[in-house]
Amino acid sequence: MRSGVRGLAAILALFIATTATALAADPAKVLRIAFPAAETGFDPARVSDLYSGVVIEAIFDTLYTYDYMARPAKIVPDTADGMPEVSDGGRTYLIHLKHGIYFTPDPAFGGKPRELTAEDYVYSLKRFADPANRSPWAFLIADRFEGLDRQTEEAKKTGKFDYDATVPGIVALDKYTLRLKLTHPDYLLPYTLAHSSFGAVAREVVDKYAQDLNAHPVGTGPYMLKEWQRAAKIVLEANPGYRKVVWNFQPEDNPWDRQVAAEMKGKTIPQIGRVEISIIEENQSRWLAFRKKQLDLLALPATFRAEALDSSNRLKPAFVKDGVKLYRAIDPSVSYAFFNFRDPLVGGFSKEKIALRRAVIMGYDLPEEIRVVDKGQAVQAQMPIPYGVVGYDPDYRSINQYDPVLANELLDYYGYEKGADGYRTLPDGKPLTLQMATGTTAADRERDELWLKSMNAIGIRMEFQQGQFPDELKAAKACKLMMWDAAWSADYPDGDDFLQLLYGPNTGQSNNGCYQSKAYDALYERSRLLPIDSIERQHLFLDMTRQMEVDGAWVLQTSPERNELIRPWVLGYKKHPILNADFVYLDVEAHK
């Protein structure tokens, strides 16, 4: 064990000596943050939860990323040397890589520095198509690259994906040149290539750690995994071999942006040497940790809004005196509860099942959720596409508004009669009990109480099944949860990212409600062929929204209002609508 540590230290020393490094991060600079839910692992191809994604984003480098300051979100090169050269009517992308980018040292490389090459992106893209990985992001590469779907089908037959076989749509022309050939013009491809899960993974690392890659993320990004106590603590350390990247983003013309630029302009990225992430699920515990200065950043839990903000949404004097800063924005995110369309009780497309789902939707007291549970720290989501994302229509209004009177009438009409106990039965007289998967936190319990109260008001019995998020996510992808409260944050700044959650073929990946509507799917497939700024595409987005509402696919709930509390020693904070590893772009000063 001791000799192994010395060996790794020697590799690290050699790595630093033989690469052009920024050496910007100060090990004494520590940022302490918290996740409100547990991570599931750090294999980019196999996990899809937000909090694992934050870590993945910091460790792995994508070909493209986003300008930290630009709004609306703007794609910029990351490891790519410039934007892609597009030809053949939008079907061929030629991408050149920057030279001299290295993976962090690992025994998988045999004690030698390992440079990033185009072949790494070829391999990484193929991993999403390998059926053995059961990638939740497979929908992002399906029917996109010439020959890749055929390779996937062959793997299903043989039981093994041939990574050495040439896929015409994903080819490394030389060490630093990647050519992508598409099955059809695809206007969303740059967004896919900028998605945090599409960072470069080294084949040697996958081969060495096999099924335990979740615990051994090795990338070329600004941070490395130093420590991982599952569902408890994650520690990241700055990559000492990270290439020189300078904070040189242009601020918008407002005081906040100008201050951020003044704090960060000209500094190398990253500045923070160590990021300590605690998993703290309870809102009260996170709040107390921030009050005790054990956390440096905190997305203010709704429960404690009144303790931090006055009636005008300004920080209260005690926080101002402490130097705390407040950043406010509506996150490009939606929360919703889905119905499992494969469940024998709530699933299906018969009139009776649609009536039941829509009655539940109209019976859920969303205004009270916003007022009581969210403490006003959210806005009603009228469509699956949130504010700040292409396709959002501020004038659109959902047809499924809170209306318990109409919900009761709908249930009466379709034969869901009330028994002597006041609860309804199915039209055939059998018991009707909804089962909602839920968590174990105080916030979960508060939302469960609202669900119970809302369903009691329309005569529907409801039970709750408590579980841990990773387990519930796995069950959802297997179509085994009847109902579950969920949320989705923008992976790329386009409505497609949200509407794909309802696309039938994405069942088992991102479509956790297992909703499969032929009408919806046909609309979605048409939208994928149109330019992003197409008026016809926008109309299709609205048609899809109306279709899922008519079918009663989701209990569409809210988009959260972010009130980020920032300690005075944290510099450079501005929440990006897509990027989640904010700490990459921040700095911290010495403090008591």
C-alpha positions as CSV (number, residue, x, y, z in Angstrom):
1,M,0.0,0.0,0.0
2,R,2.8,2.4,1.0
3,S,4.8,1.8,-2.2
4,G,1.6,2.2,-4.2
5,V,1.1,5.7,-2.8
6,R,4.7,6.6,-3.6
7,G,4.2,5.3,-7.1
8,L,1.2,7.5,-7.6
9,A,3.0,10.5,-6.2
10,A,5.8,9.9,-8.7
11,I,3.3,9.7,-11.6
12,L,1.7,13.0,-10.4
13,A,5.1,14.7,-10.2
14,L,6.0,13.5,-13.7
15,F,2.6,14.6,-14.9
16,I,3.0,18.1,-13.6
17,A,6.5,18.4,-14.9
18,T,5.6,17.3,-18.4
19,T,2.5,19.3,-19.1
20,A,1.7,23.0,-19.4
21,T,-0.2,23.6,-16.2
22,A,-1.8,26.7,-14.8
23,L,-1.2,25.7,-11.1
24,A,-3.7,28.3,-10.3
25,A,-5.7,26.7,-7.5
26,D,-4.6,27.3,-4.0
27,P,-4.9,24.2,-1.8
28,A,-5.7,26.5,1.2
29,K,-8.8,27.8,-0.6
30,V,-11.8,25.6,0.4
31,L,-15.4,25.9,-0.6
32,R,-18.0,24.1,1.4
33,I,-21.4,23.4,-0.2
34,A,-24.2,20.9,0.3
35,F,-26.4,18.7,-1.8
36,P,-30.0,18.2,-0.7
37,A,-30.1,14.7,-2.1
38,A,-27.6,11.8,-2.4
39,E,-25.5,11.2,-5.5
40,T,-25.6,7.9,-7.4
41,G,-22.1,7.7,-8.9
42,F,-19.8,9.3,-11.3
43,D,-19.8,7.3,-14.5
44,P,-21.0,9.8,-17.1
45,A,-22.7,7.2,-19.3
46,R,-24.6,5.5,-16.4
47,V,-26.0,8.2,-14.1
48,S,-28.5,11.0,-14.7
49,D,-29.3,12.6,-11.4
50,L,-28.5,16.3,-11.0
51,Y,-26.1,16.0,-8.1
52,S,-23.9,13.3,-9.6
53,G,-23.9,15.5,-12.7
54,V,-22.4,18.4,-10.8
55,V,-19.4,16.3,-9.9
56,I,-19.1,14.8,-13.4
57,E,-19.2,18.3,-14.9
58,A,-16.2,19.3,-12.8
59,I,-14.1,16.2,-13.6
60,F,-14.7,15.5,-17.2
61,D,-14.2,17.8,-20.2
62,T,-16.7,18.1,-23.0
63,L,-15.9,19.3,-26.5
64,Y,-18.0,22.4,-25.9
65,T,-19.3,24.2,-22.9
66,Y,-21.1,27.5,-22.1
67,D,-19.9,31.0,-21.6
68,Y,-20.3,31.5,-17.9
69,M,-21.7,35.1,-18.1
70,A,-23.6,35.2,-21.4
71,R,-27.4,35.3,-21.2
72,P,-29.1,33.6,-23.0
73,A,-26.8,30.7,-22.7
74,K,-24.1,30.6,-25.4
75,I,-22.1,27.6,-26.6
76,V,-18.3,28.0,-26.6
77,P,-15.4,25.6,-27.2
78,D,-14.0,23.6,-24.3
79,T,-11.5,20.9,-25.5
80,A,-12.4,21.7,-29.1
81,D,-10.2,24.1,-30.9
82,G,-13.0,26.4,-32.2
83,M,-16.6,25.8,-33.2
84,P,-17.3,22.8,-35.5
85,E,-17.0,23.0,-39.3
86,V,-20.5,22.0,-40.6
87,S,-21.0,20.7,-44.1
88,D,-23.2,18.4,-46.1
89,G,-26.4,20.3,-45.4
90,G,-25.8,20.1,-41.6
91,R,-25.1,16.3,-41.6
92,T,-21.3,16.4,-41.2
93,Y,-19.4,18.0,-38.3
94,L,-15.6,18.3,-38.3
95,I,-14.1,19.1,-34.9
96,H,-10.5,19.8,-34.1
97,L,-9.2,19.2,-30.6
98,K,-6.7,21.4,-28.7
99,H,-3.3,19.9,-28.2
100,G,-1.7,19.2,-24.8
101,I,-4.7,18.3,-22.7
102,Y,-4.0,15.4,-20.3
103,F,-6.0,13.0,-18.2
104,T,-5.2,13.2,-14.5
105,P,-2.7,10.6,-13.3
106,D,-4.0,7.1,-12.7
107,P,-2.5,3.6,-12.6
108,A,-4.7,2.7,-15.6
109,F,-2.2,4.7,-17.7
110,G,0.8,2.6,-16.6
111,G,2.6,5.5,-14.9
112,K,2.7,7.7,-17.9
113,P,0.9,11.0,-18.7
114,R,-1.9,10.3,-21.1
115,E,-2.9,13.0,-23.7
116,L,-6.6,13.5,-24.7
117,T,-7.2,12.4,-28.3
118,A,-10.1,12.4,-30.7
119,E,-10.4,8.6,-30.2
120,D,-11.4,9.2,-26.6
121,Y,-14.5,11.0,-27.7
122,V,-15.2,8.2,-30.3
123,Y,-15.0,5.7,-27.4
124,S,-17.0,7.9,-25.0
125,L,-19.9,8.4,-27.5
126,K,-20.0,4.6,-28.2
127,R,-20.4,3.9,-24.5
128,F,-23.9,5.5,-24.5
129,A,-25.0,3.1,-27.3
130,D,-23.7,0.0,-25.5
131,P,-26.8,-1.9,-24.2
132,A,-24.7,-3.2,-21.3
133,N,-24.4,0.3,-19.8
134,R,-28.2,0.9,-19.8
135,S,-27.4,4.5,-20.3
136,P,-30.2,7.0,-19.3
137,W,-28.7,9.3,-21.9
138,A,-28.9,6.8,-24.8
139,F,-31.8,8.8,-26.3
140,L,-29.4,11.6,-27.0
141,I,-27.4,9.5,-29.5
142,A,-30.1,7.2,-30.8
143,D,-30.9,7.7,-34.5
144,R,-28.2,10.4,-34.8
145,F,-24.9,9.0,-36.0
146,E,-24.5,6.9,-39.1
147,G,-24.1,3.2,-38.3
148,L,-24.3,3.5,-34.5
149,D,-27.8,2.1,-34.1
150,R,-26.8,-0.8,-36.2
151,Q,-23.9,-1.4,-33.8
152,T,-26.3,-1.3,-30.9
153,E,-28.6,-3.8,-32.4
154,E,-25.7,-6.2,-33.1
155,A,-24.6,-5.9,-29.5
156,K,-28.1,-6.9,-28.3
157,K,-27.8,-10.0,-30.4
158,T,-24.3,-11.0,-29.5
159,G,-24.3,-9.7,-25.9
160,K,-21.2,-7.6,-26.5
161,F,-20.6,-4.2,-28.0
162,D,-17.7,-4.1,-30.4
163,Y,-15.8,-0.9,-29.5
164,D,-13.1,-1.6,-32.1
165,A,-15.6,-1.7,-35.0
166,T,-15.7,1.4,-37.2
167,V,-18.9,3.4,-36.9
168,P,-19.1,5.7,-40.0
169,G,-20.8,8.4,-38.0
170,I,-18.1,8.7,-35.3
171,V,-14.6,8.6,-36.6
172,A,-11.2,10.0,-35.4
173,L,-9.5,11.1,-38.7
174,D,-6.3,11.7,-36.8
175,K,-5.1,12.2,-33.2
176,Y,-6.8,15.6,-32.9
177,T,-9.7,15.5,-35.5
178,L,-13.1,14.1,-35.0
179,R,-15.7,13.7,-37.7
180,L,-19.3,13.2,-36.9
181,K,-21.7,12.1,-39.7
182,L,-25.4,12.4,-38.9
183,T,-28.4,10.4,-40.2
184,H,-30.2,13.7,-40.7
185,P,-29.5,17.4,-40.1
186,D,-29.5,18.0,-36.3
187,Y,-29.7,21.5,-35.0
188,L,-29.3,20.4,-31.4
189,L,-26.0,18.5,-31.8
190,P,-23.8,21.3,-30.3
191,Y,-26.0,21.2,-27.1
192,T,-25.5,17.4,-26.9
193,L,-21.8,17.8,-27.2
194,A,-21.8,20.4,-24.4
195,H,-23.9,18.1,-22.1
196,S,-21.8,17.3,-19.0
197,S,-22.3,13.6,-19.5
198,F,-20.5,13.7,-22.8
199,G,-17.1,14.4,-21.3
200,A,-14.2,12.3,-22.5
201,V,-13.6,9.0,-20.7
202,A,-10.4,7.0,-21.2
203,R,-10.9,3.4,-22.3
204,E,-8.0,2.2,-20.1
205,V,-9.8,3.5,-17.1
206,V,-13.1,1.8,-18.0
207,D,-11.2,-1.5,-18.6
208,K,-9.3,-1.3,-15.3
209,Y,-12.3,-0.4,-13.0
210,A,-15.0,-2.3,-15.0
211,Q,-18.3,-2.1,-13.1
212,D,-16.9,0.2,-10.4
213,L,-16.3,3.1,-12.6
214,N,-18.8,5.1,-10.6
215,A,-16.2,5.3,-7.9
216,H,-13.2,6.0,-10.2
217,P,-13.9,9.0,-12.4
218,V,-10.8,10.0,-14.2
219,G,-11.0,13.0,-16.6
220,T,-9.2,16.0,-17.9
221,G,-11.3,18.6,-16.2
222,P,-10.5,21.1,-13.5
223,Y,-11.2,18.8,-10.5
224,M,-10.4,15.3,-9.3
225,L,-12.3,13.1,-6.9
226,K,-10.3,13.0,-3.7
227,E,-12.8,11.4,-1.3
228,W,-16.2,9.8,-1.5
229,Q,-18.3,8.7,1.4
230,R,-21.5,7.5,-0.4
231,A,-24.5,9.6,0.4
232,A,-22.5,11.5,3.0
233,K,-19.5,13.5,1.7
234,I,-17.7,14.2,-1.6
235,V,-14.4,16.0,-1.7
236,L,-12.9,17.4,-4.9
237,E,-9.4,18.7,-5.4
238,A,-8.2,21.0,-8.1
239,N,-6.4,19.2,-11.0
240,P,-2.7,20.3,-10.8
241,G,-2.2,19.4,-14.4
242,Y,-5.2,21.3,-15.7
243,R,-4.4,23.4,-18.8
244,K,-4.2,27.2,-18.5
245,V,-7.7,28.7,-18.8
246,V,-8.3,32.3,-18.0
247,W,-11.5,33.8,-16.6
248,N,-12.2,36.3,-19.4
249,F,-16.0,36.4,-19.7
250,Q,-17.8,39.6,-20.7
251,P,-20.3,40.9,-18.2
252,E,-23.8,42.0,-19.0
253,D,-24.5,45.7,-18.4
254,N,-25.7,45.4,-14.8
255,P,-24.1,46.0,-11.4
256,W,-24.0,42.3,-10.4
257,D,-22.2,41.3,-13.5
258,R,-19.7,44.1,-13.3
259,Q,-18.9,43.2,-9.8
260,V,-18.4,39.5,-10.7
261,A,-16.0,40.6,-13.6
262,A,-14.1,42.9,-11.3
263,E,-13.6,40.0,-8.8
264,M,-12.6,37.4,-11.4
265,K,-11.2,39.0,-14.6
266,G,-7.8,37.6,-15.6
267,K,-7.6,34.9,-13.0
268,T,-6.8,31.3,-14.0
269,I,-9.5,28.6,-13.6
270,P,-9.9,27.0,-11.1
271,Q,-9.0,29.2,-8.2
272,I,-10.4,27.0,-5.4
273,G,-8.1,24.2,-4.4
274,R,-10.6,22.0,-2.5
275,V,-14.4,21.6,-2.7
276,E,-16.1,19.9,0.2
277,I,-19.6,18.7,-0.6
278,S,-21.8,17.4,2.2
279,I,-25.1,15.5,1.6
280,I,-27.6,17.2,3.9
281,E,-31.1,16.2,3.0
282,E,-33.0,18.1,5.7
283,N,-33.7,21.7,5.0
284,Q,-33.3,22.7,8.6
285,S,-29.9,21.0,8.8
286,R,-28.6,22.9,5.7
287,W,-30.0,26.1,7.1
288,L,-28.3,25.7,10.4
289,A,-25.0,24.7,8.8
290,F,-25.1,28.0,6.8
291,R,-26.0,30.0,9.8
292,K,-23.0,28.5,11.6
293,K,-20.8,29.4,8.6
294,Q,-20.2,25.7,7.9
295,L,-21.5,26.3,4.3
296,D,-20.3,29.1,2.0
297,L,-23.3,28.9,-0.4
298,L,-26.9,28.0,0.2
299,A,-29.9,27.8,-2.0
300,L,-32.3,29.2,0.6
301,P,-34.9,26.5,1.6
302,A,-38.4,27.8,1.2
303,T,-39.1,26.9,4.9
304,F,-36.7,29.5,6.0
305,R,-37.5,32.3,3.6
306,A,-39.1,34.5,6.2
307,E,-36.0,34.2,8.4
308,A,-33.7,35.5,5.7
309,L,-35.8,37.9,3.6
310,D,-38.2,40.7,4.5
311,S,-41.6,41.2,2.8
312,S,-39.9,43.0,-0.1
313,N,-37.5,40.0,-0.7
314,R,-34.5,41.9,0.6
315,L,-32.0,40.4,3.0
316,K,-32.8,41.1,6.6
317,P,-30.3,43.4,8.4
318,A,-28.5,40.7,10.3
319,F,-27.5,39.0,7.1
320,V,-26.5,42.3,5.5
321,K,-24.4,43.1,8.5
322,D,-22.7,39.7,8.1
323,G,-21.8,40.6,4.5
324,V,-24.1,37.9,3.0
325,K,-25.1,38.5,-0.7
326,L,-28.3,37.5,-2.3
327,Y,-28.7,36.2,-5.9
328,R,-32.3,35.8,-7.2
329,A,-33.5,34.1,-10.3
330,I,-36.1,31.7,-11.7
331,D,-34.4,28.4,-12.3
332,P,-34.9,26.8,-15.8
333,S,-36.5,23.8,-14.0
334,V,-39.9,22.2,-13.6
335,S,-41.3,20.0,-10.9
336,Y,-44.1,17.6,-11.6
337,A,-45.6,14.3,-10.4
338,F,-45.9,11.6,-13.0
339,F,-48.3,8.8,-13.4
340,N,-46.9,5.4,-14.5
341,F,-48.7,4.7,-17.8
342,R,-48.0,1.0,-17.4
343,D,-49.6,0.8,-14.0
344,P,-52.9,-1.2,-14.1
345,L,-54.7,1.4,-11.9
346,V,-53.6,4.8,-13.2
347,G,-52.1,3.9,-16.6
348,G,-53.6,3.5,-20.1
349,F,-55.6,5.7,-22.5
350,S,-59.2,4.7,-21.8
351,K,-61.6,7.5,-21.0
352,E,-62.0,6.4,-17.4
353,K,-58.2,6.3,-16.8
354,I,-57.7,9.7,-18.5
355,A,-60.5,11.1,-16.3
356,L,-58.9,9.7,-13.2
357,R,-55.6,11.3,-13.9
358,R,-57.0,14.6,-14.9
359,A,-59.2,14.7,-11.8
360,V,-56.1,14.1,-9.6
361,I,-54.3,16.9,-11.5
362,M,-57.1,19.3,-11.0
363,G,-57.6,18.2,-7.4
364,Y,-54.0,18.8,-6.3
365,D,-53.9,22.2,-4.5
366,L,-51.0,23.8,-6.3
367,P,-51.7,27.3,-5.1
368,E,-51.3,26.0,-1.5
369,E,-48.1,24.3,-2.4
370,I,-46.7,27.6,-3.7
371,R,-48.0,29.5,-0.7
372,V,-47.4,27.1,2.2
373,V,-44.9,24.5,1.1
374,D,-42.7,26.6,-1.2
375,K,-43.3,29.8,0.9
376,G,-43.9,31.8,-2.3
377,Q,-40.5,30.7,-3.5
378,A,-41.8,29.2,-6.8
379,V,-44.0,30.1,-9.7
380,Q,-46.7,27.9,-11.3
381,A,-45.4,26.0,-14.3
382,Q,-48.0,26.3,-17.1
383,M,-46.1,24.1,-19.5
384,P,-43.3,21.5,-19.4
385,I,-40.9,24.0,-20.8
386,P,-39.7,26.5,-18.1
387,Y,-38.9,30.2,-18.2
388,G,-35.6,31.0,-19.8
389,V,-35.6,28.0,-22.2
390,V,-36.3,28.2,-26.0
391,G,-39.9,27.2,-26.6
392,Y,-41.3,28.7,-23.4
393,D,-44.5,30.7,-24.1
394,P,-45.3,33.3,-21.4
395,D,-48.9,33.5,-22.7
396,Y,-49.6,29.8,-22.6
397,R,-52.0,28.5,-19.9
398,S,-52.6,24.9,-18.9
399,I,-56.1,23.5,-19.2
400,N,-55.6,21.5,-16.0
401,Q,-55.9,24.3,-13.4
402,Y,-56.7,23.6,-9.7
403,D,-60.4,23.0,-9.6
404,P,-61.6,20.5,-7.0
405,V,-65.3,21.0,-7.9
406,L,-64.6,20.0,-11.6
407,A,-62.4,17.2,-10.4
408,N,-65.2,15.7,-8.3
409,E,-67.7,16.1,-11.2
410,L,-65.4,14.3,-13.5
411,L,-65.0,11.4,-11.2
412,D,-68.7,11.2,-10.6
413,Y,-69.4,11.2,-14.3
414,Y,-67.0,8.3,-15.1
415,G,-68.3,6.1,-12.3
416,Y,-65.8,6.5,-9.5
417,E,-68.4,6.3,-6.8
418,K,-68.0,7.1,-3.2
419,G,-68.4,4.4,-0.6
420,A,-69.8,4.7,2.9
421,D,-66.3,5.8,4.1
422,G,-66.3,8.7,1.7
423,Y,-63.6,7.3,-0.5
424,R,-64.1,6.4,-4.1
425,T,-63.9,3.1,-5.8
426,L,-63.0,2.2,-9.4
427,P,-65.9,2.0,-11.9
428,D,-66.0,-1.8,-11.5
429,G,-66.4,-1.4,-7.7
430,K,-62.9,-2.5,-6.8
431,P,-60.8,-0.4,-4.3
432,L,-59.1,2.8,-5.5
433,T,-55.9,3.7,-3.7
434,L,-53.2,5.8,-5.1
435,Q,-49.6,5.0,-4.1
436,M,-47.1,7.8,-4.2
437,A,-43.3,7.2,-3.8
438,T,-41.8,9.7,-1.5
439,G,-38.7,10.6,0.5
440,T,-38.0,10.8,4.2
441,T,-37.2,14.5,4.8
442,A,-39.4,17.1,6.6
443,A,-40.0,18.8,3.2
444,D,-41.2,15.5,1.8
445,R,-43.6,15.0,4.7
446,E,-45.0,18.5,4.2
447,R,-45.7,17.8,0.6
448,D,-47.2,14.4,1.4
449,E,-49.6,16.1,3.8
450,L,-50.7,18.4,1.1
451,W,-51.2,15.5,-1.3
452,L,-53.3,13.7,1.3
453,K,-55.4,16.7,2.0
454,S,-56.0,17.4,-1.7
455,M,-56.9,13.8,-2.5
456,N,-59.2,13.6,0.5
457,A,-61.1,16.6,-0.9
458,I,-62.0,14.7,-4.0
459,G,-62.6,11.3,-2.2
460,I,-59.4,9.5,-3.3
461,R,-57.5,7.4,-0.8
462,M,-53.7,7.9,-1.0
463,E,-50.8,6.1,0.5
464,F,-47.1,6.9,0.6
465,Q,-44.1,4.6,0.1
466,Q,-40.9,6.1,1.6
467,G,-37.6,5.3,0.0
468,Q,-34.2,6.7,-0.9
469,F,-33.8,8.7,-4.0
470,P,-31.3,6.4,-5.9
471,D,-33.6,3.4,-5.2
472,E,-36.7,5.3,-6.3
473,L,-35.0,6.5,-9.5
474,K,-34.1,3.0,-10.4
475,A,-37.6,1.8,-9.8
476,A,-39.0,4.7,-11.9
477,K,-36.8,3.8,-14.8
478,A,-38.2,0.2,-14.6
479,C,-41.8,1.6,-14.7
480,K,-42.5,0.2,-11.1
481,L,-43.7,3.4,-9.4
482,M,-47.4,4.3,-9.6
483,M,-46.7,8.0,-8.9
484,W,-43.6,10.0,-7.9
485,D,-42.8,13.7,-7.5
486,A,-39.9,14.6,-9.7
487,A,-38.1,17.6,-11.2
488,W,-36.0,18.3,-14.2
489,S,-33.4,21.1,-14.7
490,A,-32.2,22.2,-18.1
491,D,-29.4,20.1,-19.6
492,Y,-29.4,22.4,-22.6
493,P,-31.3,25.7,-23.2
494,D,-34.0,24.3,-25.5
495,G,-37.5,23.0,-24.9
496,D,-36.6,19.7,-26.5
497,D,-34.7,18.8,-23.2
498,F,-38.0,18.8,-21.4
499,L,-40.4,17.5,-24.0
500,Q,-38.1,14.5,-24.5
501,L,-39.1,13.4,-21.0
502,L,-42.5,12.4,-22.5
503,Y,-41.3,10.8,-25.7
504,G,-42.3,7.1,-25.8
505,P,-39.0,5.6,-26.9
506,N,-37.2,7.3,-24.0
507,T,-39.1,5.0,-21.5
508,G,-36.5,3.4,-19.3
509,Q,-34.1,6.3,-19.8
510,S,-35.6,9.8,-19.2
511,N,-39.3,9.1,-19.6
512,N,-39.9,7.8,-16.0
513,G,-43.7,8.0,-16.4
514,C,-43.5,5.5,-19.2
515,Y,-45.9,7.7,-21.2
516,Q,-46.3,6.4,-24.7
517,S,-48.7,8.4,-26.9
518,K,-48.6,7.9,-30.6
519,A,-49.9,11.4,-31.2
520,Y,-47.3,13.0,-28.9
521,D,-44.5,10.9,-30.4
522,A,-45.4,11.9,-33.9
523,L,-45.3,15.6,-33.0
524,Y,-42.0,15.2,-31.2
525,E,-40.4,13.5,-34.1
526,R,-41.5,16.3,-36.5
527,S,-40.0,18.9,-34.1
528,R,-36.6,17.3,-34.2
529,L,-36.2,17.9,-37.9
530,L,-36.8,21.7,-37.7
531,P,-34.4,24.6,-37.0
532,I,-34.4,25.9,-33.4
533,D,-35.9,29.3,-34.4
534,S,-38.6,27.7,-36.6
535,I,-42.2,29.0,-36.0
536,E,-43.5,25.6,-36.9
537,R,-41.4,24.0,-34.3
538,Q,-42.8,26.4,-31.6
539,H,-46.3,25.4,-32.7
540,L,-45.4,21.8,-32.4
541,F,-44.1,22.4,-28.8
542,L,-47.5,23.9,-27.9
543,D,-49.3,21.0,-29.5
544,M,-47.2,18.5,-27.6
545,T,-47.9,20.4,-24.4
546,R,-51.6,20.3,-25.0
547,Q,-51.5,16.6,-25.9
548,M,-49.8,15.6,-22.6
549,E,-52.3,17.7,-20.7
550,V,-55.3,16.1,-22.4
551,D,-53.8,12.7,-21.7
552,G,-53.1,13.7,-18.0
553,A,-49.5,12.6,-18.2
554,W,-48.1,14.9,-15.4
555,V,-49.3,16.9,-12.4
556,L,-47.4,19.9,-13.6
557,Q,-46.3,21.9,-10.6
558,T,-43.7,24.7,-10.3
559,S,-40.5,26.3,-11.4
560,P,-38.4,27.2,-8.3
561,E,-37.3,30.7,-7.5
562,R,-33.7,30.6,-6.5
563,N,-32.6,32.7,-3.6
564,E,-28.9,32.0,-3.3
565,L,-27.2,33.1,-0.1
566,I,-23.5,33.8,-0.6
567,R,-20.9,34.4,2.1
568,P,-18.8,37.6,1.5
569,W,-15.6,35.6,1.0
570,V,-17.1,33.8,-2.1
571,L,-16.2,35.7,-5.3
572,G,-17.6,35.4,-8.8
573,Y,-21.0,33.9,-8.2
574,K,-23.6,34.1,-11.0
575,K,-25.9,31.1,-11.4
576,H,-25.7,29.7,-14.9
577,P,-29.0,28.4,-16.4
578,I,-27.2,25.2,-17.6
579,L,-23.8,24.8,-15.9
580,N,-24.1,23.4,-12.4
581,A,-20.5,23.1,-11.2
582,D,-20.4,26.8,-10.3
583,F,-17.3,26.4,-8.1
584,V,-15.2,26.0,-11.2
585,Y,-15.6,29.7,-12.0
586,L,-15.4,31.0,-8.4
587,D,-12.8,32.2,-5.9
588,V,-12.7,32.4,-2.2
589,E,-10.8,34.9,0.0
590,A,-9.3,34.2,3.4
591,H,-11.9,34.6,6.2
592,K,-12.4,34.0,9.9
